[in-house]
Amino acid sequence: MKKTMLIMVVAAFVLGSCKNKEKSEKQVVAEAQDIGVNTGDNTLTDKEKSERWMLLFNGKSTDGWRSYNDSVLNKGWVVEDGTLKSLGKGGDIGGDIVYGNDTFENFELSLEWKIGEGGNSGVFYHVLEGEEYKAPYFNAPEYQVIDQLGFPQKLEDWQSIGADYGMYTPDYEGAVKPAGEWNSTRIVFTPEKVTYWLNGKKTVEFVPWSEDWEKRKSGGKWKDYSDYGKSRSGLVGLQDHGSFIWFKNIKIRKL
């Protein structure tokens, strides 16, 4: 009997020690995540480095980013918890920003984002600057970012999430997430074909400057914007359309 009791006591001690060790390890992991250690956000893997990816946001500063048609970043954008966040101070004109350290022609762009309820935003590329352009959309194509499920107004197909805004309507079925959840976006641009992706699903595919592209431009929203989509190279931009939106893991490689 005494021997049995001794075995039970030893077993309880060992089990308790294991539980304490397990708890301690979990606490270490949680603490590491809290301070951003080894989370993987806003970094490049060795494979990505070998494939010549560039990180456009390091999660700590706004280096490289500035307001459209300006030399400094407006106060409507901040770094918050490893994200580049819009405070929703912009509108149809004003508030948009560009990465000003480099231009891109043919590229693959990857980023993650989440948006506030009822929010509206976008990702621009081939952005040109100049006094004749009041906003990036005067000349730059836009990947549509929006709260598809909770936007307060009826959305046309060409306004929907993952669209080539005003040009090509997206197939987003099965890829939409509610506001506040993280999404992944990917844009691959070459003269032969352009593809947009949302959460791993291809939403749009088209041939830039093709007969079909020209027809859509001349007969749609951009018919009065003579320079829309003409540039074959330019800046990458993010839109503040009066909504809270968070971006992270913004990376690009030239093709």
N, C-alpha and C positions, 0 to 999 in steps of 0.2 A: 504494500500500500504506500509506504513511504517512498519507495522507488518510483512508483507511478506518479505521485505528487511532484517529485523532483523533476521528472521528465516534462510534466505539464508546465511547470514554472519556467524551465529553460526554453521551451517552445514558445511560450508567451513573450519572453524577453526578446528572442530572435525575431519573432513576427513584428513586435513593436519597433525594433530597431530598423527593420526593413521598411516599415511604413514611414518612419521618420526620415529615412534616407530618401525614399521616393518623394515625400513632401518637400524635402529640401531641394531636390533636383528640379521639381516643378517650379518652386519659388525662384530659383536661379534663372530658369528659362523665361519666366514671366518678367523678372526684373530686366533681363537682357532685352526683351522685346520692348519694354517701356522706354528704354534709352536708345532704341534703334540699333542695337548691336546684332549683326548677322541676320537682319530681317530680309535682306536681298533687295529692298526698295531703293530705287535711284542709284543703282550700281550696274556695272557691266560684268558679265561672266567672262572667263578666259576665252570661251568660244565666240562670244559677241565681239570681243576685242580683236580676235583673229579675223573676224568677218568685217572689220572696219566700222563697227557701229560707233556712233557718237552720242554721248549723254548730253542732253540739252538742259537738264535741271538736276542738280545734285542733292536736292532735298534740304539744303541748308541756306542757300542764298539765291537771289534773283539775278546773279551774274549772267550777262548776255541778253537779258530781256529788257525791253524798253517799250514805251508807248508808241503806237503807230504814228508816223510822221513827227517823231520827237526824239530827243537824245537821252531822255530820262524816263524812268518808270513812274506812272501815275500812282497815287495813293490808294487806288481801288484794287490793287493786287498785293498780297502778302504771302509770306511763307508761314504755314501753320502745320505743325505736326508732320513734317516731311512732305507736305503738299504745296503746290502753287495754287493759291486760292483767290478767286474773284469775290469781292465783297458786294457785287451787284450794283455798283454805282454807275455803270455805263448804260447805254441805250442804243438806239438805232445808229446814232453817230457818236463816237467817242467811247473811250474805255477799252478798246481792243489793244492788244500788245503783240509784239513780234520778237522773234529771236534774231538779233541783229548782227551776230558774229560771223554768219556764213550764209550763202545762198545755195539753193538746191535745184537741180534740173531733174534728172531721173533718180528716184529714191524709193526707199521703203521706210515708212514712218510708223512707229509703234508707241502707244501711250495708254494710260489708264485714267479714268475719270469717274466722278459721281456728281450728281446734280441735285439741287434743292427742289422741293415740291413745286410743280408748275414752271420749272426753269427752262431756259432756252439759251443755247450757246452754239459754238461751232469751232471747227479747226480749219484754218486757211493754209493754202500753199501757193507757191509762185506769186507771192505778194509783191507788188510794186508800190513804191512811195512817191509822193509828189504833191504839190499844191493843188493839182487838178483832181486829186482823189481824196474825198472826205473820209472814207473808210476802206478797209481791205476789200470788202465785197464789190467795190466799184470795178475791180479788175481781177480779183482772185477767186478761184473755185473754193467751195466750202463743203466739208463733210459735216452734215447736220447732227448736232448734239441737242437733245431735247428730252423733257419728261414726257415720253410718248403716252404713258398711262394716265398722267394727271394734269396734262396741260389744259388750262381753263377754256380754251377756244378750240373749235373744230380745226383739225389739221388736214390740209390737202396732202395728197400722196407725195408731192415733191417737197413738202415741208417736214416729212416724217423722219424719224431717226435712221441714221445710216444712209440718207439720200445724198446724191450730188445735188446740193440745194438748188432748186429752180430748174434743174436739167434732167436728172435721171431718178426715177422713183425706186425706192428700195424694197427688197424682200427681207423683212425683219422678223417674220413669224418665228416664234420659238426662241428668239434671241433677246427679247426685251426684258429688262429688269425694272423694278419699282425705283422711284426716286430715293436717293440715299444709299443705294447699293453700288459697288464698284463695277465698272464696265471696262472692257478692253477694246481698243480701236486700232485698226491697221489700215494703212493706205499704201498701195504699191503703184507707182507711176512710171510708165515707160511710154514712148511714142506709139508703140504697137498696141498697148492695152493698159487700162487703169482698172484696179479693183479696190473696193472698199470692203472692210470686214468689221463685224460687230460680235464680240464674244464668241469668236471662232467661226461665225457664219458669214459667207460672202453675201453682201446686200446689194452691191451694184457692180456692173462691169460695162465698160464702154471704151471706144476708140477715140482718143482726143483729136480734135480738128478734122474729124471725118465728115463726110457729107451729112450723116445723121446728126452729128454734133452741131454742125453749122445750122442745120434746119431748126434744131431745138433752141439754139441761141437766138436766131433771128426772129423766131415766132413766139418766144416766151418772155419770161420775166426780164431777161437781159438784153432785149432788143434795142433798148435805148442806151446801153452801156457799151460803147464802141470798143473799149479795151478789155472787156471781160474775157478772161481765159486765153488771151493772145500770147502772153509771155510764156516762154519755154523754160524759164528759170526765175527764182525769186526767193523771198523769205518765207518762213513758217510763222503762222500767227494763231493766236487764241482769242476768242470773242468773249467780251463781257456785254451781254444783252440785258443787263439788269437782274441777273440771277446769281445766287450763290452757286459756285461750281469749284470742284477740287480736281487738280491734275497731279499725276505722279508718273514715274518711270517713262519720261518722255525721251525717246531715243530714235535715232535716224541713221541710215547708212546710204551712201551714194551708190547708184547702180551704173 
